């Protein structure tokens, strides 16, 4: 969990502000998960701080939603092209990628237990 909190702090994702009247404050909580290797042994423990966005109202707290996701057919097509052209295939994972985007709206969340 410390890694997650450190990432939030490093990206300056939050400011402590006084609660104003009519301010929509959504909750936040910690979520834990275990990741296992194919042989069933424990690979690592994951921890995340998540906002309970289901409390937000469309048109009041936000205007649009968008999540860039590649269609599997597109991914397969790109792999076919890479293989037929003998191009190298590489993979990468951007840690905490969601922290690198900018929001137009201000999102107010309550503090989760522990910070």
C-alpha positions as CSV (number, residue, x, y, z in Angstrom):
1,X,0.0,0.0,0.0
2,X,2.9,2.3,0.7
3,X,3.9,2.2,-3.0
4,X,0.4,3.2,-4.1
5,X,0.3,6.1,-1.6
6,X,3.8,7.2,-2.7
7,X,2.7,7.2,-6.4
8,X,-0.4,9.4,-5.5
9,X,1.8,11.8,-3.6
10,X,4.6,11.9,-6.3
11,X,2.0,12.9,-9.0
12,X,0.5,15.6,-6.7
13,X,-3.0,14.0,-7.2
14,X,-4.6,15.5,-4.1
15,X,-4.9,18.6,-2.0
16,X,-6.5,18.8,1.4
17,X,-9.3,21.3,1.2
18,X,-12.2,22.3,3.5
19,X,-15.6,20.8,2.7
20,X,-17.9,23.3,1.0
21,X,-21.7,23.2,1.0
22,X,-23.2,21.3,-1.9
23,X,-19.7,19.7,-2.6
24,X,-20.1,16.1,-3.8
25,X,-17.6,14.1,-1.9
26,X,-17.2,10.5,-3.0
27,X,-15.7,7.9,-0.8
28,X,-12.4,6.1,-1.2
29,X,-11.2,2.8,0.0
30,X,-8.3,0.4,-0.1
31,X,-8.6,-2.7,-2.2
32,X,-6.2,-5.7,-1.9
33,X,-5.7,-8.6,-4.3
34,X,-3.4,-11.6,-4.5
35,X,-1.7,-12.4,-7.8
36,X,-0.7,-16.0,-8.4
37,X,1.8,-17.7,-10.8
38,X,0.5,-20.4,-13.2
39,X,1.8,-23.1,-10.7
40,X,-0.5,-21.6,-8.0
41,X,2.3,-20.0,-5.9
42,X,1.9,-16.5,-4.7
43,X,3.5,-14.0,-7.1
44,X,2.7,-10.7,-5.2
45,X,0.2,-8.8,-3.2
46,X,-1.5,-5.8,-4.9
47,X,-3.0,-2.9,-3.1
48,X,-4.9,0.0,-4.6
49,X,-6.7,3.1,-3.4
50,X,-10.0,3.5,-5.3
51,X,-12.6,6.2,-5.5
52,X,-16.2,5.2,-5.2
53,X,-17.2,7.0,-8.4
54,X,-20.7,5.4,-8.5
55,X,-21.8,8.3,-6.2
56,X,-21.1,10.8,-8.9
57,X,-24.0,12.2,-11.1
58,X,-23.7,12.6,-14.8
59,X,-24.1,16.2,-15.8
60,X,-23.4,17.4,-12.3
61,X,-20.0,15.9,-11.3
62,X,-18.8,14.9,-14.8
63,X,-19.7,15.3,-18.5
64,X,-18.2,12.3,-20.2
65,X,-16.4,9.1,-19.7
66,X,-13.7,7.5,-21.9
67,X,-11.4,4.5,-21.5
68,X,-9.0,3.8,-24.4
69,X,-9.2,0.1,-24.9
70,X,-7.9,-1.8,-28.0
71,X,-10.2,-4.3,-29.6
72,X,-8.9,-7.8,-29.6
73,X,-9.3,-8.1,-33.4
74,X,-7.0,-5.0,-33.8
75,X,-4.4,-6.5,-31.5
76,X,-4.5,-9.8,-33.4
77,X,-4.2,-8.0,-36.7
78,X,-1.1,-6.0,-35.5
79,X,0.5,-9.2,-34.3
80,X,-0.1,-10.8,-37.7
81,X,1.5,-7.9,-39.5
82,X,4.5,-7.9,-37.1
83,X,5.1,-11.6,-37.5
84,X,4.8,-11.5,-41.3
85,X,7.2,-8.5,-41.5
86,X,9.6,-10.1,-39.0
87,X,9.2,-7.1,-36.7
88,X,10.2,-7.6,-33.0
89,X,7.3,-7.6,-30.6
90,X,7.7,-5.9,-27.2
91,X,5.4,-5.3,-24.3
92,X,5.4,-2.7,-21.7
93,X,3.4,-1.8,-18.6
94,X,3.1,1.8,-17.4
95,X,2.9,1.8,-13.6
96,X,0.0,3.9,-12.3
97,X,-0.8,5.0,-15.9
98,X,-4.2,6.5,-14.7
99,X,-2.3,9.1,-12.6
100,X,-0.7,10.7,-15.7
101,X,-3.9,12.0,-17.2
102,X,-5.6,15.3,-16.6
103,X,-9.2,15.8,-15.5
104,X,-11.3,18.8,-16.5
105,X,-13.4,18.5,-13.4
106,X,-12.4,18.6,-9.8
107,X,-13.1,15.3,-8.0
108,X,-13.5,15.5,-4.3
109,X,-12.9,12.3,-2.3
110,X,-13.0,11.6,1.3
111,X,-9.8,10.3,3.0
112,X,-9.7,6.6,3.3
113,X,-8.6,5.1,6.6
114,X,-4.9,5.3,7.0
115,X,-4.4,8.4,4.9
